[in-house]
Amino acid sequence: MTQRLPALNQLLGGSTNQPQGRVWLVGAGPGDAELLTLKALRRLEDADVVVYDRLVSEEVLARIPAGTLALDVGKTPGFHGMKQQQIGELLIDLARSGRNVVRLKGGDPFIFGRGGEEMQQLQAANIVCEIVPGITAAVGCAAACGIPLTHREMAQSVRFITGHGKAGKPQIAWESLQDASQTLVFYMGLTWSAELSQQLCCHGRAADTPVAVIERGTRPDQRVLISTLAQLPATIAHHQPQSPALIIVGDVVTLYRAAEAQHNEKEALTAHG
């Protein structure tokens, strides 16, 4: 059903007399296909072409109708199949050739998905662009683990932070993250986990602050690693989690065990009738 990008002269061979198409920037959610919105499903059904990222799960890709062309333009560590500018140009060319295009992104297009950049590029080219929000990874993955990002007794605010700066190393105002009543959620933080741990501890966060690493959250093969801020680099080095993964820092992580125990108890009761 899906394929790597074919030659553009084959893909864009439609008549120039066709009405101009449009682009929908669609959030695919964190992985569980049942977390797709109704609007996202309708847009997939209406699309002539789906252009998707590597963070979109196979379960979600399976919802693309048979016969719809699906193009993988995803970036992986060490391999960038298409640069961001080129992806935008592809969307513009597809729309100008008369195709209706879904640009399918993991999570929400506007939360570290570079959807804002693509929207600007499309608008500058006078391409009709609609945004279809998705459940962002922080919200979906935390909920799937029973970890509330805010809690009246533990966390009065939450911050979504990229753990990977424009030049690689995270560029963060660390002193603004010292409040223990603030939950921190790091996207793309695995590579720089030692830096995150060191800087947060140096800027006021307690070394024993609970941390959760959620790998492939909401998916059937979800894995959760529980650690502390000081032990985070060792935990990641030992268990070798892979992207997509989130790092959640804060006292709310302690509720994961309670949620896990309740889930196991329900499964045991179901198994025994």
C-alpha positions in Angstrom: 0.0 0.0 0.0 2.8 2.4 0.9 5.9 3.2 -1.0 9.0 5.4 -1.1 8.7 8.5 -3.2 8.5 7.8 -6.9 9.9 10.0 -9.6 8.0 13.3 -9.6 7.5 13.3 -13.3 5.5 10.1 -12.9 3.6 11.4 -9.9 2.8 14.8 -11.3 1.8 13.8 -14.8 -1.8 15.1 -14.4 -3.3 17.7 -16.7 -2.5 21.3 -15.9 -6.1 22.1 -16.7 -7.3 20.3 -13.6 -8.7 22.4 -10.8 -6.2 23.0 -8.1 -6.3 20.6 -5.2 -5.9 21.3 -1.5 -3.8 20.1 1.4 -5.0 18.9 4.8 -2.4 18.8 7.6 -3.8 15.9 9.7 -2.7 14.7 13.1 -2.5 10.9 13.3 -2.3 10.8 17.1 0.3 8.8 19.0 -0.2 5.5 17.3 -3.5 3.8 18.3 -5.7 4.0 15.3 -8.8 4.3 17.5 -7.5 7.7 18.6 -7.8 9.2 15.1 -10.5 11.8 15.0 -13.6 11.4 12.9 -12.5 14.3 10.7 -9.0 12.7 10.2 -10.7 9.5 9.0 -13.0 11.5 6.6 -10.0 13.4 5.2 -8.1 10.1 4.6 -11.2 8.8 2.7 -11.3 12.0 0.5 -7.5 12.1 -0.3 -6.0 11.3 -3.6 -2.5 11.2 -2.0 -1.3 10.7 1.5 2.1 12.0 2.4 3.2 10.6 5.8 6.0 10.7 8.4 7.7 7.7 10.0 6.1 8.3 13.3 2.7 7.4 11.9 2.0 3.8 13.0 1.3 0.9 10.7 -2.1 0.6 12.4 -3.0 4.1 11.3 -1.6 3.6 7.8 -3.9 0.6 7.4 -6.8 3.1 7.5 -5.7 4.6 4.2 -8.2 3.4 1.6 -7.0 0.8 -0.9 -6.0 2.5 -4.1 -4.9 5.8 -2.5 -1.3 6.6 -3.2 0.7 6.8 0.1 4.2 8.3 0.1 6.7 7.9 2.9 8.8 11.1 3.3 9.8 10.3 6.9 13.1 11.2 8.4 15.1 8.7 10.5 18.2 9.2 12.5 21.1 9.5 10.1 18.8 9.4 7.0 16.7 12.3 5.8 15.0 11.1 2.7 13.6 14.6 1.9 14.5 17.9 3.5 11.7 20.0 5.0 11.7 22.5 2.2 11.4 19.7 -0.4 8.4 18.2 1.5 6.7 21.5 1.3 7.4 21.8 -2.4 6.1 18.3 -3.0 2.8 19.2 -1.3 2.5 22.3 -3.4 3.2 20.4 -6.7 0.7 17.7 -5.8 -2.0 20.3 -5.1 -1.2 22.3 -8.2 -1.6 19.0 -10.3 -5.1 18.7 -9.0 -4.7 16.2 -6.2 -6.3 16.5 -2.8 -3.5 15.7 -0.3 -3.4 14.6 3.3 -0.2 15.4 5.0 -0.3 12.9 7.8 1.8 13.6 10.9 2.3 11.7 14.1 0.6 13.3 17.1 -0.7 16.8 16.4 0.7 18.8 13.4 1.4 21.9 15.5 3.2 20.2 18.4 6.8 19.7 17.3 5.5 18.4 14.0 6.7 21.3 11.9 3.1 21.7 10.7 3.4 25.5 11.1 6.3 25.7 8.7 4.4 23.6 6.1 1.3 25.7 6.6 3.3 28.9 5.9 4.8 27.4 2.8 1.4 26.4 1.4 -0.2 29.7 2.2 2.7 31.5 0.4 2.0 29.4 -2.6 -1.8 30.2 -2.4 -2.7 26.6 -1.7 -5.8 26.0 0.3 -4.6 24.4 3.6 -6.8 23.0 6.4 -5.5 21.9 9.8 -7.0 18.8 11.4 -5.8 18.5 15.0 -4.7 15.2 16.5 -4.1 13.9 20.0 -0.6 15.0 20.7 1.9 12.3 21.9 2.3 13.8 25.4 -1.4 13.6 26.2 -2.1 10.3 24.5 0.9 8.4 25.9 0.6 9.7 29.4 -3.1 8.8 29.5 -2.4 5.3 28.2 -0.1 4.8 31.2 -2.4 6.3 33.8 0.0 9.2 34.3 -2.0 12.5 34.7 0.1 15.4 33.4 -1.6 17.7 35.9 -2.8 16.9 39.4 -4.2 19.1 42.1 -1.7 17.8 44.7 1.3 17.2 42.5 1.4 19.3 39.3 -0.2 22.6 38.7 1.2 23.0 35.2 2.8 21.1 32.4 5.5 22.0 29.8 6.0 20.3 26.4 9.7 20.7 25.5 11.8 19.5 22.5 14.8 17.5 23.7 16.5 18.1 20.3 17.5 21.6 19.3 17.9 23.0 15.8 21.7 22.2 16.0 21.2 18.9 17.8 21.9 19.7 21.5 18.8 21.0 23.3 18.6 24.8 23.6 16.5 25.2 26.8 16.3 27.8 29.5 16.9 25.3 32.2 16.4 27.6 35.1 12.7 28.0 34.1 12.2 24.2 34.7 13.1 24.0 38.4 9.6 24.2 39.8 8.8 20.7 41.2 5.0 21.4 40.8 5.5 21.5 37.0 5.4 18.3 34.9 7.9 18.2 32.1 7.4 16.3 28.9 10.4 15.9 26.5 9.8 15.0 22.9 12.8 13.6 21.0 14.9 13.4 24.2 16.5 10.0 24.1 19.7 11.1 22.4 20.3 13.9 24.9 19.0 12.1 28.0 22.3 12.6 29.9 22.3 16.3 29.2 18.6 16.6 30.3 19.4 14.7 33.5 22.5 16.8 34.3 21.0 20.2 33.5 17.8 19.6 35.4 19.6 18.4 38.5 22.0 21.3 38.3 19.2 23.8 38.0 17.1 22.7 41.0 15.3 19.5 40.2 15.8 16.8 42.9 17.9 13.9 41.8 15.2 11.4 42.9 12.4 13.1 40.8 10.4 10.3 39.2 10.8 9.8 35.4 8.9 7.7 32.9 10.2 6.8 29.5 7.2 5.8 27.3 8.2 3.9 24.2 5.7 3.4 21.4 3.0 4.8 23.6 -0.7 3.7 23.0 0.5 0.9 20.6 0.2 -2.8 21.3 4.0 -3.0 22.0 4.1 0.0 24.3 6.8 -0.2 26.9 7.2 2.0 30.0 10.5 2.4 31.9 10.3 4.0 35.4 13.4 5.7 36.7 14.6 8.8 38.5 16.2 11.9 37.1 19.7 10.9 38.3 19.4 7.3 37.0 17.8 8.3 33.7 20.9 7.9 31.5 21.7 4.5 33.0 18.1 3.3 32.5 18.2 4.3 28.9 21.6 2.8 28.3 20.5 -0.5 29.8 17.1 -0.8 28.2 17.9 0.9 24.9 14.4 2.4 24.1 13.9 3.5 20.5 12.0 6.3 19.0 9.1 7.2 19.2 9.5 7.7 22.9 8.6 10.4 25.4 10.3 11.3 28.7 8.0 12.5 31.5 9.6 14.2 34.5 7.6 14.9 37.7 5.9 13.5 40.8 2.8 12.5 38.7 4.9 9.6 37.4 4.5 7.9 40.8 0.8 7.3 39.9 1.9 4.9 37.1 2.4 2.0 39.5 -1.1 2.6 41.0 -2.6 2.5 37.5 -0.6 -0.5 36.5 -1.6 -2.4 39.6 -5.3 -1.6 39.0 -5.0 -2.7 35.4 -3.4 -6.1 36.4 -6.1 -6.6 39.1 -8.9 -6.1 36.5 -7.2 -8.5 34.1 -6.9 -11.2 36.8 -10.6 -10.8 37.7 -11.6 -11.1 34.1 -9.4 -14.2 33.6 -11.1 -15.9 36.6 -14.6 -15.0 35.5 
